[in-house]
């Protein structure tokens, strides 16, 4: 039970399950395409670099 709870709440796959549960329309490929189209990936990349201390 603890492992399942951790997997569903704290693991990298939890976000994947959240998206597929919330949207639940169309194929997984279509859902992934829409996430990539709508997500501000440049902003996320810059945030990740800043948090990791990467300056270049």
PDBQT receptor file of N, H, CA, C and O in Angstrom, charges set to zero:
ATOM      1  N   UNK A   1       0.816  -1.178   0.000  1.00  0.00    +0.000 N 
ATOM      2  CA  UNK A   1       0.000   0.000   0.000  1.00  0.00    +0.000 C 
ATOM      3  C   UNK A   1       0.872   1.259   0.000  1.00  0.00    +0.000 C 
ATOM      4  O   UNK A   1       0.578   2.221  -0.710  1.00  0.00    +0.000 OA
ATOM      5  N   UNK A   2       1.930   1.250   0.786  1.00  0.00    +0.000 N 
ATOM      6  H   UNK A   2       2.169   0.469   1.363  1.00  0.00    +0.000 HD
ATOM      7  CA  UNK A   2       2.827   2.409   0.837  1.00  0.00    +0.000 C 
ATOM      8  C   UNK A   2       3.495   2.617  -0.518  1.00  0.00    +0.000 C 
ATOM      9  O   UNK A   2       3.588   3.742  -1.008  1.00  0.00    +0.000 OA
ATOM     10  N   UNK A   3       3.959   1.517  -1.119  1.00  0.00    +0.000 N 
ATOM     11  H   UNK A   3       3.883   0.603  -0.720  1.00  0.00    +0.000 HD
ATOM     12  CA  UNK A   3       4.616   1.607  -2.420  1.00  0.00    +0.000 C 
ATOM     13  C   UNK A   3       3.639   2.141  -3.470  1.00  0.00    +0.000 C 
ATOM     14  O   UNK A   3       4.010   3.004  -4.266  1.00  0.00    +0.000 OA
ATOM     15  N   UNK A   4       2.426   1.658  -3.487  1.00  0.00    +0.000 N 
ATOM     16  H   UNK A   4       2.125   0.957  -2.841  1.00  0.00    +0.000 HD
ATOM     17  CA  UNK A   4       1.433   2.116  -4.462  1.00  0.00    +0.000 C 
ATOM     18  C   UNK A   4       1.113   3.591  -4.263  1.00  0.00    +0.000 C 
ATOM     19  O   UNK A   4       0.983   4.339  -5.232  1.00  0.00    +0.000 OA
ATOM     20  N   UNK A   5       0.985   4.007  -3.018  1.00  0.00    +0.000 N 
ATOM     21  H   UNK A   5       1.090   3.400  -2.230  1.00  0.00    +0.000 HD
ATOM     22  CA  UNK A   5       0.706   5.411  -2.721  1.00  0.00    +0.000 C 
ATOM     23  C   UNK A   5       1.862   6.293  -3.185  1.00  0.00    +0.000 C 
ATOM     24  O   UNK A   5       1.647   7.339  -3.799  1.00  0.00    +0.000 OA
ATOM     25  N   UNK A   6       3.079   5.869  -2.891  1.00  0.00    +0.000 N 
ATOM     26  H   UNK A   6       3.254   5.020  -2.392  1.00  0.00    +0.000 HD
ATOM     27  CA  UNK A   6       4.253   6.624  -3.336  1.00  0.00    +0.000 C 
ATOM     28  C   UNK A   6       4.285   6.721  -4.851  1.00  0.00    +0.000 C 
ATOM     29  O   UNK A   6       4.538   7.790  -5.406  1.00  0.00    +0.000 OA
ATOM     30  N   UNK A   7       4.028   5.603  -5.523  1.00  0.00    +0.000 N 
ATOM     31  H   UNK A   7       3.822   4.734  -5.072  1.00  0.00    +0.000 HD
ATOM     32  CA  UNK A   7       4.068   5.583  -6.977  1.00  0.00    +0.000 C 
ATOM     33  C   UNK A   7       3.029   6.527  -7.575  1.00  0.00    +0.000 C 
ATOM     34  O   UNK A   7       3.303   7.197  -8.570  1.00  0.00    +0.000 OA
ATOM     35  N   UNK A   8       1.847   6.587  -6.981  1.00  0.00    +0.000 N 
ATOM     36  H   UNK A   8       1.624   6.043  -6.172  1.00  0.00    +0.000 HD
ATOM     37  CA  UNK A   8       0.785   7.410  -7.530  1.00  0.00    +0.000 C 
ATOM     38  C   UNK A   8       0.902   8.897  -7.132  1.00  0.00    +0.000 C 
ATOM     39  O   UNK A   8       0.342   9.759  -7.809  1.00  0.00    +0.000 OA
ATOM     40  N   UNK A   9       1.618   9.195  -6.051  1.00  0.00    +0.000 N 
ATOM     41  H   UNK A   9       2.073   8.495  -5.501  1.00  0.00    +0.000 HD
ATOM     42  CA  UNK A   9       1.675  10.587  -5.581  1.00  0.00    +0.000 C 
ATOM     43  C   UNK A   9       3.027  11.254  -5.759  1.00  0.00    +0.000 C 
ATOM     44  O   UNK A   9       3.088  12.474  -5.908  1.00  0.00    +0.000 OA
ATOM     45  N   UNK A  10       4.106  10.497  -5.749  1.00  0.00    +0.000 N 
ATOM     46  H   UNK A  10       4.057   9.505  -5.628  1.00  0.00    +0.000 HD
ATOM     47  CA  UNK A  10       5.439  11.117  -5.688  1.00  0.00    +0.000 C 
ATOM     48  C   UNK A  10       6.383  10.734  -6.815  1.00  0.00    +0.000 C 
ATOM     49  O   UNK A  10       7.469  11.305  -6.915  1.00  0.00    +0.000 OA
ATOM     50  N   UNK A  11       6.016   9.808  -7.646  1.00  0.00    +0.000 N 
ATOM     51  H   UNK A  11       5.134   9.345  -7.565  1.00  0.00    +0.000 HD
ATOM     52  CA  UNK A  11       6.952   9.347  -8.666  1.00  0.00    +0.000 C 
ATOM     53  C   UNK A  11       6.780  10.136  -9.966  1.00  0.00    +0.000 C 
ATOM     54  O   UNK A  11       5.782  10.837 -10.139  1.00  0.00    +0.000 OA
ATOM     55  N   UNK A  12       7.741  10.026 -10.873  1.00  0.00    +0.000 N 
ATOM     56  H   UNK A  12       8.551   9.457 -10.733  1.00  0.00    +0.000 HD
ATOM     57  CA  UNK A  12       7.604  10.711 -12.164  1.00  0.00    +0.000 C 
ATOM     58  C   UNK A  12       6.367  10.274 -12.941  1.00  0.00    +0.000 C 
ATOM     59  O   UNK A  12       5.809  11.055 -13.711  1.00  0.00    +0.000 OA
ATOM     60  N   UNK A  13       5.939   9.032 -12.743  1.00  0.00    +0.000 N 
ATOM     61  H   UNK A  13       6.393   8.397 -12.118  1.00  0.00    +0.000 HD
ATOM     62  CA  UNK A  13       4.768   8.574 -13.486  1.00  0.00    +0.000 C 
ATOM     63  C   UNK A  13       3.460   9.129 -12.927  1.00  0.00    +0.000 C 
ATOM     64  O   UNK A  13       2.422   9.015 -13.578  1.00  0.00    +0.000 OA
ATOM     65  N   UNK A  14       3.487   9.730 -11.732  1.00  0.00    +0.000 N 
ATOM     66  H   UNK A  14       4.331   9.823 -11.203  1.00  0.00    +0.000 HD
ATOM     67  CA  UNK A  14       2.252  10.265 -11.163  1.00  0.00    +0.000 C 
ATOM     68  C   UNK A  14       1.695  11.395 -12.027  1.00  0.00    +0.000 C 
ATOM     69  O   UNK A  14       0.481  11.494 -12.204  1.00  0.00    +0.000 OA
ATOM     70  N   UNK A  15       2.560  12.242 -12.562  1.00  0.00    +0.000 N 
ATOM     71  H   UNK A  15       3.546  12.162 -12.418  1.00  0.00    +0.000 HD
ATOM     72  CA  UNK A  15       2.094  13.318 -13.436  1.00  0.00    +0.000 C 
ATOM     73  C   UNK A  15       1.484  12.747 -14.704  1.00  0.00    +0.000 C 
ATOM     74  O   UNK A  15       0.481  13.261 -15.198  1.00  0.00    +0.000 OA
ATOM     75  N   UNK A  16       2.075  11.702 -15.225  1.00  0.00    +0.000 N 
ATOM     76  H   UNK A  16       2.891  11.285 -14.824  1.00  0.00    +0.000 HD
ATOM     77  CA  UNK A  16       1.548  11.042 -16.413  1.00  0.00    +0.000 C 
ATOM     78  C   UNK A  16       0.146  10.513 -16.136  1.00  0.00    +0.000 C 
ATOM     79  O   UNK A  16      -0.759  10.705 -16.949  1.00  0.00    +0.000 OA
ATOM     80  N   UNK A  17      -0.044   9.849 -14.998  1.00  0.00    +0.000 N 
ATOM     81  H   UNK A  17       0.691   9.693 -14.337  1.00  0.00    +0.000 HD
ATOM     82  CA  UNK A  17      -1.362   9.323 -14.645  1.00  0.00    +0.000 C 
ATOM     83  C   UNK A  17      -2.371  10.451 -14.427  1.00  0.00    +0.000 C 
ATOM     84  O   UNK A  17      -3.539  10.323 -14.794  1.00  0.00    +0.000 OA
ATOM     85  N   UNK A  18      -1.923  11.543 -13.834  1.00  0.00    +0.000 N 
ATOM     86  H   UNK A  18      -0.974  11.646 -13.535  1.00  0.00    +0.000 HD
ATOM     87  CA  UNK A  18      -2.797  12.696 -13.607  1.00  0.00    +0.000 C 
ATOM     88  C   UNK A  18      -3.331  13.224 -14.930  1.00  0.00    +0.000 C 
ATOM     89  O   UNK A  18      -4.528  13.468 -15.077  1.00  0.00    +0.000 OA
ATOM     90  N   UNK A  19      -2.427  13.396 -15.890  1.00  0.00    +0.000 N 
ATOM     91  H   UNK A  19      -1.454  13.197 -15.770  1.00  0.00    +0.000 HD
ATOM     92  CA  UNK A  19      -2.823  13.932 -17.192  1.00  0.00    +0.000 C 
ATOM     93  C   UNK A  19      -3.771  12.980 -17.895  1.00  0.00    +0.000 C 
ATOM     94  O   UNK A  19      -4.798  13.409 -18.421  1.00  0.00    +0.000 OA
ATOM     95  N   UNK A  20      -3.450  11.712 -17.914  1.00  0.00    +0.000 N 
ATOM     96  H   UNK A  20      -2.616  11.363 -17.486  1.00  0.00    +0.000 HD
ATOM     97  CA  UNK A  20      -4.312  10.766 -18.618  1.00  0.00    +0.000 C 
ATOM     98  C   UNK A  20      -5.658  10.604 -17.930  1.00  0.00    +0.000 C 
ATOM     99  O   UNK A  20      -6.659  10.347 -18.600  1.00  0.00    +0.000 OA
ATOM    100  N   UNK A  21      -5.707  10.745 -16.624  1.00  0.00    +0.000 N 
ATOM    101  H   UNK A  21      -4.895  10.954 -16.080  1.00  0.00    +0.000 HD
ATOM    102  CA  UNK A  21      -6.974  10.642 -15.903  1.00  0.00    +0.000 C 
ATOM    103  C   UNK A  21      -7.828  11.875 -16.134  1.00  0.00    +0.000 C 
ATOM    104  O   UNK A  21      -9.031  11.763 -16.369  1.00  0.00    +0.000 OA
ATOM    105  N   UNK A  22      -7.225  13.037 -16.071  1.00  0.00    +0.000 N 
ATOM    106  H   UNK A  22      -6.247  13.128 -15.881  1.00  0.00    +0.000 HD
ATOM    107  CA  UNK A  22      -7.969  14.281 -16.219  1.00  0.00    +0.000 C 
ATOM    108  C   UNK A  22      -8.484  14.443 -17.649  1.00  0.00    +0.000 C 
ATOM    109  O   UNK A  22      -9.650  14.785 -17.848  1.00  0.00    +0.000 OA
ATOM    110  N   UNK A  23      -7.649  14.206 -18.622  1.00  0.00    +0.000 N 
ATOM    111  H   UNK A  23      -6.703  13.928 -18.460  1.00  0.00    +0.000 HD
ATOM    112  CA  UNK A  23      -8.041  14.465 -20.002  1.00  0.00    +0.000 C 
ATOM    113  C   UNK A  23      -8.843  13.320 -20.605  1.00  0.00    +0.000 C 
ATOM    114  O   UNK A  23      -9.888  13.560 -21.211  1.00  0.00    +0.000 OA
ATOM    115  N   UNK A  24      -8.399  12.130 -20.460  1.00  0.00    +0.000 N 
ATOM    116  H   UNK A  24      -7.550  11.936 -19.969  1.00  0.00    +0.000 HD
ATOM    117  CA  UNK A  24      -9.102  10.906 -20.859  1.00  0.00    +0.000 C 
ATOM    118  C   UNK A  24      -9.876  10.986 -22.173  1.00  0.00    +0.000 C 
ATOM    119  O   UNK A  24     -10.864  10.275 -22.356  1.00  0.00    +0.000 OA
ATOM    120  N   UNK A  25      -9.442  11.827 -23.063  1.00  0.00    +0.000 N 
ATOM    121  H   UNK A  25      -8.639  12.404 -22.914  1.00  0.00    +0.000 HD
ATOM    122  CA  UNK A  25     -10.073  11.880 -24.375  1.00  0.00    +0.000 C 
ATOM    123  C   UNK A  25      -9.001  11.743 -25.433  1.00  0.00    +0.000 C 
ATOM    124  O   UNK A  25      -7.912  12.301 -25.295  1.00  0.00    +0.000 OA
ATOM    125  N   UNK A  26      -9.293  11.021 -26.462  1.00  0.00    +0.000 N 
ATOM    126  H   UNK A  26     -10.177  10.568 -26.574  1.00  0.00    +0.000 HD
ATOM    127  CA  UNK A  26      -8.328  10.819 -27.525  1.00  0.00    +0.000 C 
ATOM    128  C   UNK A  26      -7.256   9.820 -27.115  1.00  0.00    +0.000 C 
ATOM    129  O   UNK A  26      -7.279   9.276 -26.010  1.00  0.00    +0.000 OA
ATOM    130  N   UNK A  27      -6.334   9.594 -28.008  1.00  0.00    +0.000 N 
ATOM    131  H   UNK A  27      -6.315  10.036 -28.905  1.00  0.00    +0.000 HD
ATOM    132  CA  UNK A  27      -5.269   8.634 -27.746  1.00  0.00    +0.000 C 
ATOM    133  C   UNK A  27      -4.198   9.252 -26.858  1.00  0.00    +0.000 C 
ATOM    134  O   UNK A  27      -4.138  10.472 -26.701  1.00  0.00    +0.000 OA
ATOM    135  N   UNK A  28      -3.359   8.412 -26.282  1.00  0.00    +0.000 N 
ATOM    136  H   UNK A  28      -3.407   7.421 -26.409  1.00  0.00    +0.000 HD
ATOM    137  CA  UNK A  28      -2.243   8.920 -25.486  1.00  0.00    +0.000 C 
ATOM    138  C   UNK A  28      -1.313   9.778 -26.336  1.00  0.00    +0.000 C 
ATOM    139  O   UNK A  28      -0.780  10.784 -25.867  1.00  0.00    +0.000 OA
ATOM    140  N   UNK A  29      -1.125   9.378 -27.572  1.00  0.00    +0.000 N 
ATOM    141  H   UNK A  29      -1.558   8.561 -27.953  1.00  0.00    +0.000 HD
ATOM    142  CA  UNK A  29      -0.253  10.153 -28.462  1.00  0.00    +0.000 C 
ATOM    143  C   UNK A  29      -0.816  11.556 -28.663  1.00  0.00    +0.000 C 
ATOM    144  O   UNK A  29      -0.064  12.530 -28.657  1.00  0.00    +0.000 OA
ATOM    145  N   UNK A  30      -2.133  11.670 -28.841  1.00  0.00    +0.000 N 
ATOM    146  H   UNK A  30      -2.745  10.879 -28.846  1.00  0.00    +0.000 HD
ATOM    147  CA  UNK A  30      -2.762  12.979 -29.024  1.00  0.00    +0.000 C 
ATOM    148  C   UNK A  30      -2.623  13.818 -27.756  1.00  0.00    +0.000 C 
ATOM    149  O   UNK A  30      -2.380  15.022 -27.831  1.00  0.00    +0.000 OA
ATOM    150  N   UNK A  31      -2.776  13.192 -26.604  1.00  0.00    +0.000 N 
ATOM    151  H   UNK A  31      -2.973  12.213 -26.543  1.00  0.00    +0.000 HD
ATOM    152  CA  UNK A  31      -2.634  13.912 -25.341  1.00  0.00    +0.000 C 
ATOM    153  C   UNK A  31      -1.214  14.429 -25.175  1.00  0.00    +0.000 C 
ATOM    154  O   UNK A  31      -1.009  15.574 -24.773  1.00  0.00    +0.000 OA
ATOM    155  N   UNK A  32      -0.235  13.589 -25.483  1.00  0.00    +0.000 N 
ATOM    156  H   UNK A  32      -0.401  12.659 -25.810  1.00  0.00    +0.000 HD
ATOM    157  CA  UNK A  32       1.162  14.004 -25.355  1.00  0.00    +0.000 C 
ATOM    158  C   UNK A  32       1.478  15.144 -26.319  1.00  0.00    +0.000 C 
ATOM    159  O   UNK A  32       2.210  16.070 -25.971  1.00  0.00    +0.000 OA
ATOM    160  N   UNK A  33       0.921  15.075 -27.543  1.00  0.00    +0.000 N 
ATOM    161  H   UNK A  33       0.327  14.322 -27.825  1.00  0.00    +0.000 HD
ATOM    162  CA  UNK A  33       1.157  16.152 -28.507  1.00  0.00    +0.000 C 
ATOM    163  C   UNK A  33       0.598  17.469 -27.994  1.00  0.00    +0.000 C 
ATOM    164  O   UNK A  33       1.250  18.505 -28.125  1.00  0.00    +0.000 OA
ATOM    165  N   UNK A  34      -0.592  17.452 -27.416  1.00  0.00    +0.000 N 
ATOM    166  H   UNK A  34      -1.122  16.611 -27.309  1.00  0.00    +0.000 HD
ATOM    167  CA  UNK A  34      -1.201  18.680 -26.908  1.00  0.00    +0.000 C 
ATOM    168  C   UNK A  34      -0.411  19.242 -25.732  1.00  0.00    +0.000 C 
ATOM    169  O   UNK A  34      -0.273  20.459 -25.609  1.00  0.00    +0.000 OA
ATOM    170  N   UNK A  35       0.102  18.388 -24.881  1.00  0.00    +0.000 N 
ATOM    171  H   UNK A  35      -0.010  17.399 -24.981  1.00  0.00    +0.000 HD
ATOM    172  CA  UNK A  35       0.919  18.851 -23.762  1.00  0.00    +0.000 C 
ATOM    173  C   UNK A  35       2.172  19.531 -24.296  1.00  0.00    +0.000 C 
ATOM    174  O   UNK A  35       2.552  20.599 -23.814  1.00  0.00    +0.000 OA
ATOM    175  N   UNK A  36       2.814  18.926 -25.281  1.00  0.00    +0.000 N 
ATOM    176  H   UNK A  36       2.506  18.059 -25.672  1.00  0.00    +0.000 HD
ATOM    177  CA  UNK A  36       4.026  19.519 -25.858  1.00  0.00    +0.000 C 
ATOM    178  C   UNK A  36       3.726  20.827 -26.574  1.00  0.00    +0.000 C 
ATOM    179  O   UNK A  36       4.559  21.734 -26.571  1.00  0.00    +0.000 OA
ATOM    180  N   UNK A  37       2.552  20.941 -27.187  1.00  0.00    +0.000 N 
ATOM    181  H   UNK A  37       1.875  20.204 -27.189  1.00  0.00    +0.000 HD
ATOM    182  CA  UNK A  37       2.178  22.162 -27.893  1.00  0.00    +0.000 C 
ATOM    183  C   UNK A  37       1.861  23.281 -26.905  1.00  0.00    +0.000 C 
ATOM    184  O   UNK A  37       2.244  24.431 -27.123  1.00  0.00    +0.000 OA
ATOM    185  N   UNK A  38       1.159  22.946 -25.816  1.00  0.00    +0.000 N 
ATOM    186  H   UNK A  38       0.848  22.012 -25.640  1.00  0.00    +0.000 HD
ATOM    187  CA  UNK A  38       0.665  23.974 -24.906  1.00  0.00    +0.000 C 
ATOM    188  C   UNK A  38       1.628  24.331 -23.771  1.00  0.00    +0.000 C 
ATOM    189  O   UNK A  38       1.539  25.424 -23.212  1.00  0.00    +0.000 OA
ATOM    190  N   UNK A  39       2.534  23.439 -23.430  1.00  0.00    +0.000 N 
ATOM    191  H   UNK A  39       2.607  22.551 -23.885  1.00  0.00    +0.000 HD
ATOM    192  CA  UNK A  39       3.430  23.682 -22.298  1.00  0.00    +0.000 C 
ATOM    193  C   UNK A  39       4.522  24.688 -22.675  1.00  0.00    +0.000 C 
ATOM    194  O   UNK A  39       5.076  24.621 -23.772  1.00  0.00    +0.000 OA
ATOM    195  N   UNK A  40       4.830  25.615 -21.769  1.00  0.00    +0.000 N 
ATOM    196  H   UNK A  40       4.380  25.670 -20.877  1.00  0.00    +0.000 HD
ATOM    197  CA  UNK A  40       5.922  26.575 -22.019  1.00  0.00    +0.000 C 
ATOM    198  C   UNK A  40       7.274  25.913 -21.735  1.00  0.00    +0.000 C 
ATOM    199  O   UNK A  40       7.908  26.192 -20.718  1.00  0.00    +0.000 OA
ATOM    200  N   UNK A  41       7.704  25.040 -22.637  1.00  0.00    +0.000 N 
ATOM    201  H   UNK A  41       7.189  24.812 -23.463  1.00  0.00    +0.000 HD
ATOM    202  CA  UNK A  41       8.904  24.238 -22.407  1.00  0.00    +0.000 C 
ATOM    203  C   UNK A  41      10.161  25.086 -22.233  1.00  0.00    +0.000 C 
ATOM    204  O   UNK A  41      11.035  24.731 -21.442  1.00  0.00    +0.000 OA
ATOM    205  N   UNK A  42      10.269  26.203 -22.961  1.00  0.00    +0.000 N 
ATOM    206  H   UNK A  42       9.560  26.492 -23.604  1.00  0.00    +0.000 HD
ATOM    207  CA  UNK A  42      11.447  27.068 -22.824  1.00  0.00    +0.000 C 
ATOM    208  C   UNK A  42      11.535  27.595 -21.388  1.00  0.00    +0.000 C 
ATOM    209  O   UNK A  42      12.609  27.614 -20.787  1.00  0.00    +0.000 OA
ATOM    210  N   UNK A  43      10.399  28.016 -20.856  1.00  0.00    +0.000 N 
ATOM    211  H   UNK A  43       9.527  28.000 -21.344  1.00  0.00    +0.000 HD
ATOM    212  CA  UNK A  43      10.359  28.521 -19.480  1.00  0.00    +0.000 C 
ATOM    213  C   UNK A  43      10.767  27.416 -18.500  1.00  0.00    +0.000 C 
ATOM    214  O   UNK A  43      11.547  27.657 -17.578  1.00  0.00    +0.000 OA
ATOM    215  N   UNK A  44      10.245  26.220 -18.699  1.00  0.00    +0.000 N 
ATOM    216  H   UNK A  44       9.612  26.024 -19.448  1.00  0.00    +0.000 HD
ATOM    217  CA  UNK A  44      10.568  25.101 -17.810  1.00  0.00    +0.000 C 
ATOM    218  C   UNK A  44      12.054  24.750 -17.878  1.00  0.00    +0.000 C 
ATOM    219  O   UNK A  44      12.679  24.449 -16.861  1.00  0.00    +0.000 OA
ATOM    220  N   UNK A  45      12.610  24.795 -19.097  1.00  0.00    +0.000 N 
ATOM    221  H   UNK A  45      12.102  25.040 -19.923  1.00  0.00    +0.000 HD
ATOM    222  CA  UNK A  45      14.034  24.490 -19.276  1.00  0.00    +0.000 C 
ATOM    223  C   UNK A  45      14.896  25.520 -18.550  1.00  0.00    +0.000 C 
ATOM    224  O   UNK A  45      15.874  25.164 -17.892  1.00  0.00    +0.000 OA
ATOM    225  N   UNK A  46      14.529  26.801 -18.672  1.00  0.00    +0.000 N 
ATOM    226  H   UNK A  46      13.735  27.090 -19.207  1.00  0.00    +0.000 HD
ATOM    227  CA  UNK A  46      15.270  27.857 -17.987  1.00  0.00    +0.000 C 
ATOM    228  C   UNK A  46      15.179  27.700 -16.468  1.00  0.00    +0.000 C 
ATOM    229  O   UNK A  46      16.170  27.893 -15.763  1.00  0.00    +0.000 OA
ATOM    230  N   UNK A  47      13.995  27.350 -15.963  1.00  0.00    +0.000 N 
ATOM    231  H   UNK A  47      13.190  27.194 -16.535  1.00  0.00    +0.000 HD
ATOM    232  CA  UNK A  47      13.813  27.147 -14.527  1.00  0.00    +0.000 C 
ATOM    233  C   UNK A  47      14.670  25.981 -14.045  1.00  0.00    +0.000 C 
ATOM    234  O   UNK A  47      15.301  26.067 -12.992  1.00  0.00    +0.000 OA
ATOM    235  N   UNK A  48      14.695  24.893 -14.810  1.00  0.00    +0.000 N 
ATOM    236  H   UNK A  48      14.183  24.823 -15.666  1.00  0.00    +0.000 HD
ATOM    237  CA  UNK A  48      15.473  23.725 -14.417  1.00  0.00    +0.000 C 
ATOM    238  C   UNK A  48      16.957  24.046 -14.380  1.00  0.00    +0.000 C 
ATOM    239  O   UNK A  48      17.662  23.627 -13.462  1.00  0.00    +0.000 OA
ATOM    240  N   UNK A  49      17.439  24.793 -15.377  1.00  0.00    +0.000 N 
ATOM    241  H   UNK A  49      16.866  25.134 -16.123  1.00  0.00    +0.000 HD
ATOM    242  CA  UNK A  49      18.846  25.186 -15.403  1.00  0.00    +0.000 C 
ATOM    243  C   UNK A  49      19.198  26.058 -14.191  1.00  0.00    +0.000 C 
ATOM    244  O   UNK A  49      20.231  25.870 -13.548  1.00  0.00    +0.000 OA
ATOM    245  N   UNK A  50      18.309  27.018 -13.901  1.00  0.00    +0.000 N 
ATOM    246  H   UNK A  50      17.470  27.170 -14.423  1.00  0.00    +0.000 HD
ATOM    247  CA  UNK A  50      18.552  27.907 -12.760  1.00  0.00    +0.000 C 
ATOM    248  C   UNK A  50      18.596  27.123 -11.459  1.00  0.00    +0.000 C 
ATOM    249  O   UNK A  50      19.457  27.369 -10.614  1.00  0.00    +0.000 OA
ATOM    250  N   UNK A  51      17.676  26.179 -11.293  1.00  0.00    +0.000 N 
ATOM    251  H   UNK A  51      16.978  25.979 -11.980  1.00  0.00    +0.000 HD
ATOM    252  CA  UNK A  51      17.643  25.361 -10.068  1.00  0.00    +0.000 C 
ATOM    253  C   UNK A  51      18.859  24.459  -9.962  1.00  0.00    +0.000 C 
ATOM    254  O   UNK A  51      19.328  24.169  -8.862  1.00  0.00    +0.000 OA
ATOM    255  N   UNK A  52      19.370  24.015 -11.102  1.00  0.00    +0.000 N 
ATOM    256  H   UNK A  52      18.988  24.250 -11.996  1.00  0.00    +0.000 HD
ATOM    257  CA  UNK A  52      20.547  23.141 -11.103  1.00  0.00    +0.000 C 
ATOM    258  C   UNK A  52      21.851  23.920 -11.033  1.00  0.00    +0.000 C 
ATOM    259  O   UNK A  52      22.921  23.331 -10.885  1.00  0.00    +0.000 OA
ATOM    260  N   UNK A  53      21.767  25.250 -11.138  1.00  0.00    +0.000 N 
ATOM    261  H   UNK A  53      20.897  25.729 -11.258  1.00  0.00    +0.000 HD
ATOM    262  CA  UNK A  53      22.974  26.069 -11.059  1.00  0.00    +0.000 C 
ATOM    263  C   UNK A  53      23.754  26.113 -12.358  1.00  0.00    +0.000 C 
ATOM    264  O   UNK A  53      24.950  26.406 -12.357  1.00  0.00    +0.000 OA
ATOM    265  N   UNK A  54      23.096  25.826 -13.457  1.00  0.00    +0.000 N 
ATOM    266  H   UNK A  54      22.125  25.588 -13.458  1.00  0.00    +0.000 HD
ATOM    267  CA  UNK A  54      23.753  25.861 -14.763  1.00  0.00    +0.000 C 
ATOM    268  C   UNK A  54      23.623  27.269 -15.319  1.00  0.00    +0.000 C 
ATOM    269  O   UNK A  54      22.511  27.779 -15.461  1.00  0.00    +0.000 OA
ATOM    270  N   UNK A  55      24.734  27.896 -15.632  1.00  0.00    +0.000 N 
ATOM    271  H   UNK A  55      25.637  27.481 -15.517  1.00  0.00    +0.000 HD
ATOM    272  CA  UNK A  55      24.708  29.292 -16.075  1.00  0.00    +0.000 C 
ATOM    273  C   UNK A  55      24.842  29.468 -17.580  1.00  0.00    +0.000 C 
ATOM    274  O   UNK A  55      24.570  30.554 -18.091  1.00  0.00    +0.000 OA
ATOM    275  N   UNK A  56      25.242  28.460 -18.285  1.00  0.00    +0.000 N 
ATOM    276  H   UNK A  56      25.463  27.577 -17.870  1.00  0.00    +0.000 HD
ATOM    277  CA  UNK A  56      25.442  28.616 -19.732  1.00  0.00    +0.000 C 
ATOM    278  C   UNK A  56      24.216  28.237 -20.522  1.00  0.00    +0.000 C 
ATOM    279  O   UNK A  56      24.224  28.314 -21.750  1.00  0.00    +0.000 OA
TER     280      UNK A  56
